[in-house]
Each structure stands twice: as structure tokens, then as C-alpha cells.
Amino acid sequence: MDKISILFDLDGTLTDPYQGITRSICHAMASLGRPLPPQTDLRWCIGPPLKESFSILLESDDDSLVENALVIYRERFGSIGLFENKLYAGIPQALKKLQEACHPLFVATSKPWVYAQRIVDHFGLGQYFNHIHGSELDGTRTDKTSLVSYILNRESLDPSRAVMVGDRRHDMIGATANKVRGIGVLWGFGTQKELTDSGASACIQSPPGLVTAFSKKNSDK
């Protein structure tokens, strides 16, 4: 089997962070005295850079206000929200088989890497990954295009032998911009149309399908 370097999104791909993220968003909005959006309306906030989401929720381009919301969000998320999270069934088994097949595995998340590392460790997934990559708290590398570029350079990866796996359009756009193949997953927060319209070369229905997708036959396509 050919070795393919696989970059995994975190939220909506490895874990379901819905409760932790939405509760922390609501906490920030309430603290700022802003109308509290129903949690059911916040699925769209999972995946994109959070600063952009707060700008939309607050209906403001006031950077100081948005940054304040982000600080309040992180106060709750960093102590409570990141553990209000669930591992998708079948993910550890799929990662184990991909690792056994000698595919180098990386986390590529727009979430700050300091949080991503804690989440990965919390679920015992660190043993499967070569490295955890994410953004910085100052906003550096929150967009997937710059993040994927950074990982390719930092890890000396050949884009033609790398794949980005994620559940939102940002993952596919970031992959395409770096000449990396994008594969969408359908158990997260994006739709198949969103993913294919954004450049996904394939979409996978469930975690066990990840192993099949990276068999030699599929990797060579």
C-alpha cells in the first residue's frame, strides 16, 4: 500500500464538539448582553474560524468587540467546553488501521493547537498522530489554506501524496488551494453538496470507510 500523508480536521471529523462550542458561544453572547441565539441555529459556527462567526452573530465588524467575545468564549471553552465533546464511533479503530498501514497522520484544525492537543489527549488519540497542527491564539493560521500550506512546509510533505479529510467546505478549499486532494466526511456538520461543490474528490459515509478510501486501489485514483 502506498503511503499517503493524511491531514484530519478535528471538529466534525474526529469528534462532535457541538455542545461545548455552542454553549460557549451562548455564554459569550449572554455576557455581552446580546440576543442569545438558539443552540439549534449554531451548527454553521462549527468549522469556520470562530472570529468570523462572532462577527456575524454580533452583526459587527468592530474588531475589539469581536475579540472580546472570543476572549469570553475561550474562558469557558478552555475549562469546560472542550470536554463537552464526543468521539465519533469508529474513529479510533480507523486511525489505528491507517497507522498500521504506515500512513503518516496529522491533525489540521483551525482551532488553536493548545486546545486541539488537549482534546486529542483527552480521547487517547495522540498515539495515532505524527503531529497536531492548529492555529495560534492570535488568529494565525485560522484559515485552512494557510494552515495546510504551513503543514506541508513544516512536515516536508509532497502535496500529490497528501490528502485533507474534513467535514466542511473550508477543509476542501484549503486542500484545493494547496494542490492537495480533499475527501469529505458526512457524519459531521457539512452536507455532501457543500463538500462536493467545494472540491471534494469523494465523500465518505462513516468512519470505517476511511480505511477503504486509503486502500491502494483508491489511493492511486
TAVENUR-V262705 format. One record per pair of residues at least 12 apart in sequence whose ideal C-beta (glycine too) atoms are under 7 Angstrom apart, sorted by the first residue. I is the first residue (numbers start at 0). J is the second residue. D is the distance in whole Angstrom. If there is no record, write none. Layout:
i->[I,I]
j->[J,J]
d->[D,D]
This chain:
i->[0,0,0,1,1,1,2,2,2,3,3,3,3,3,3,4,4,4,4,4,5,5,5,5,5,5,6,6,6,6,6,6,6,6,7,7,7,7,7,8,8,8,8,8,8,9,9,9,9,9,10,10,10,10,11,11,11,11,11,11,12,12,12,12,12,13,13,13,14,14,14,14,14,14,15,15,15,16,16,17,18,19,19,19,19,19,19,20,20,20,21,21,22,22,23,23,23,23,24,24,24,25,26,26,27,27,27,28,30,31,33,36,42,45,46,46,46,46,46,47,48,48,48,49,49,50,50,50,50,53,53,53,77,81,81,81,82,84,86,87,87,88,89,89,89,90,91,93,93,93,93,94,94,95,96,97,97,97,98,100,102,103,104,104,104,105,105,105,105,105,105,106,106,106,106,107,107,107,107,107,108,109,109,109,109,109,109,110,110,111,111,111,111,112,112,112,112,115,115,116,119,130,132,132,134,143,143,143,143,144,144,144,144,146,147,147,147,147,147,148,151,158,158,158,161,162,162,162,163,163,164,164,165,165,166,166,166,166,166,167,167,168,168,168,168,171,171,171,171,171,172,172,174,175,180,181,181,181,182,182,182,182,182,183,183,184,185,185,185,186]
j->[100,214,215,215,218,219,101,102,103,102,160,161,162,213,218,103,105,156,160,161,97,102,104,162,164,213,105,107,147,150,161,162,163,164,104,105,106,107,164,107,108,164,165,166,170,106,108,110,115,118,45,46,108,110,45,46,166,167,187,188,164,165,166,184,187,87,90,124,84,85,86,87,118,122,84,85,87,45,84,45,83,76,80,81,82,83,84,44,45,80,38,41,80,83,72,75,76,80,41,44,72,38,71,75,68,71,72,56,71,68,57,56,188,188,166,167,169,188,189,169,109,141,142,69,72,65,69,138,141,65,68,69,114,114,117,118,121,118,122,186,206,206,205,206,207,206,124,206,207,209,210,124,127,127,210,209,210,213,127,213,213,129,127,128,129,128,129,130,132,150,154,119,128,131,132,132,146,147,150,163,133,133,134,141,142,143,146,133,134,133,134,135,136,131,132,133,134,131,133,131,131,154,146,150,146,169,170,172,173,172,173,176,177,173,163,173,174,177,179,177,177,177,178,179,179,179,180,182,179,181,182,184,183,184,183,184,187,188,189,188,189,189,193,194,197,183,194,197,198,199,197,198,198,198,200,198,199,200,199,200,201,203,212,199,202,203,202,203,204,205]
d->[5,7,5,6,5,7,5,6,7,5,6,7,6,6,5,5,7,5,6,4,6,5,5,5,6,7,5,4,7,6,7,7,5,7,7,7,6,6,5,6,6,7,3,6,5,6,4,6,6,7,5,6,7,6,6,6,4,7,3,4,6,5,5,6,6,7,6,7,5,6,5,7,6,7,7,4,6,6,5,7,4,6,4,6,7,3,5,7,6,7,4,4,6,6,5,5,4,4,6,6,6,7,7,5,5,4,4,7,5,6,6,7,5,5,7,3,6,6,7,6,5,4,6,6,7,6,6,6,7,5,4,6,7,5,6,6,7,6,5,6,6,7,6,3,5,5,7,5,6,4,6,7,4,7,5,7,6,6,5,7,6,5,6,5,6,6,6,5,6,6,7,6,6,4,6,5,6,6,6,7,5,7,5,5,7,6,7,5,7,6,5,7,5,6,6,3,7,5,4,5,6,7,7,5,7,5,6,7,3,7,5,4,7,6,6,5,6,5,6,5,6,6,4,5,5,7,5,6,5,5,5,6,7,7,7,5,3,6,5,6,4,6,5,7,4,6,6,4,4,5,5,7,7,4,5,5,5,6,6,6,5,6,6,4,4,5,6,7,5,6]
